[in-house]
Amino acid sequence: MKDMDPADIVGEAVEHVLTYTGGNTRRVYVTPIETPYPHGKLIVSRTDTRGIMTQCNPSFVDMSGYGEAELIGQPHCLLRHPDMPAAAFRDLWETVQAGRQWHGYVKNLRKDGGHYWVYATVVPNVRDGKIVGFTSVRREPSREKVAAAEAQYQEMRGS
């Protein structure tokens, strides 16, 4: 996964280096600009069992700021915002790999360095008793619950 391109960033940004499971790192640039969730829309994506994106709907493409061709074949963690604690994603993966649904509030990073909040439901795709991938459906989040998630995630990060 490539570092973010500073030329894509809109506004003043802070640089971060994210470390992912397996030790891979990525340089990202973060602005305080929030893109409002598109009222009445669902953001949907599918991944294989490794978290590599295989499908995404137009709302996902629009909100991420990436083109569809830039998303397909990339790890879903491409959208990981540095404010999201690793423990939240660890819980997500442990839950769905055990064959259960996961629900939670997620702050995603856009290509332009901004962010957007979602209420996500991630479901394992099961064929012949075997998990073959995952589907994530995101809905418009409650602003009250986003505020609670921000506080909880800040506490989890120890900042």
N, C-alpha and C positions, 0 to 999 in steps of 0.2 A: 504494500500500500504506500503510495507516494505521500510526501509532505504536501500540505496545502500550499497553493501558489499565492504569494502575497499580492499579486496583481488582481486576484479575484476578490480581495477583501474590500468591503465598503465601510468606511469610517475608521476611527482610531481603534487599533487592535492591540491586544496583549498576546505575546507569544508564549506557548506552552509546548512541552514535549510530553506526549502521552506514551506510557509503556503498557503494552497489551500482554495478555496471557501468551506465554511462549517467549517473552522478552523482546518482541518487535517494538520499535518505537516509531512515532510519527510526530512531526512538527505541525502544530495547528495554530491558527490565529483567531482570537476571540474578541468580538465587539459586544457592547451591551445592548445591541439592537434586537428586540424580539419581534418576530413575525407572528401576527395573530393567527390562531387556528382558523381554517376556513369553515365557517358556520355551515352545518348541515352536510358536511362531507365526511367520508371515511378515507383514511390513509391506509393502504394495504400493501404488504410486501410478503414475498415468500423467499425462503432460503433453503439450502441443502442442510445436511446434518452438521456441517462445519460452520454454518453461519454465512455462507457465500450467497449473495442475492441472485435469485433466478428469475424473479418477476417483481414488478411494482406497477401500481396504478398511476394514472395521471396526477392525482392529488399528491401522491408520494413524491413524484418528480418535481412538481411545482413547489412543494414545501421545502424540499431538500436544497433546491437551487442548482442541482446537478442535472445534466441530461440523462435520459434513460440509458444510453450507451455507456455513460460514465459510471452508472450504478451497477448494471448487470455484470456479474462476475467478480464484484468487489465484496470484501467482508462487510457485514452490516455495521460493524464497529467504525466504519468510515464516518458515521454520524455521531460518534460518541463525543459528548461535550465534557470538558475537563471538570465541570462541576458535579458530574455524576460519579458517585463513589463506586469503586470496583466491587464492593460487597453487593451492591444492587444487581449488577450483572452476574455475579457468581450465583446469587439466589435464583435469578431468571434461568440460567443454564442448568443448574441442579434440578429445578422444578420441571422444566420441559423435557430434559433428558430422562427424567423418571416417568415421563408419559402423562404429566399433569399440565393443566392450564396455568399460566402465570398472568397476573394483573398488576399494574403499577403505573405510577406517574414517571415520565421520562422527559428529560430535557435533551433535545437533539441539537447538534451543531450543523448549521447550514454551510454551503460552499462559500458564501460571502462573509463568513465569520459570525453571523448572527445566530439566533437560536429560535426554537419553538418548543412549546410544551405539548405533550399528548397524554391521554390516558390509554395505555396499551394493554391489549390482551394477546398473548402469544400462545398458540395451540400447536401441539405436535401433530404432524400429518402421519397417520399410521396406515400402512398397507400390509396385508397378510401378517398382522401382528408385529410388524417391525416399523420403527420410526424412520421415515425417509426424508423428512424435512420439517420445516416449521412455517406457520402462517402467522403474521402479526397484523392485527387490525387495530388502528388507532382512532380514538374518538376525541371530540372536543373536551378538554379537561375543565373541571370546576376550578375557578380561580381561587376559591377558598382552600381547596385541597392542594393546589399548586403551591400556595404560600406555606402550607404545612409540610409539603414534600421538600421545599427549598430549605426550610429550617432543619428538618430531619437529615437531609443530605449534608448540610453544612456541619451538623453535629457529628455525623458518621466520618466525615473527612477530617475532623478535628480542627476546623478552621473557624 
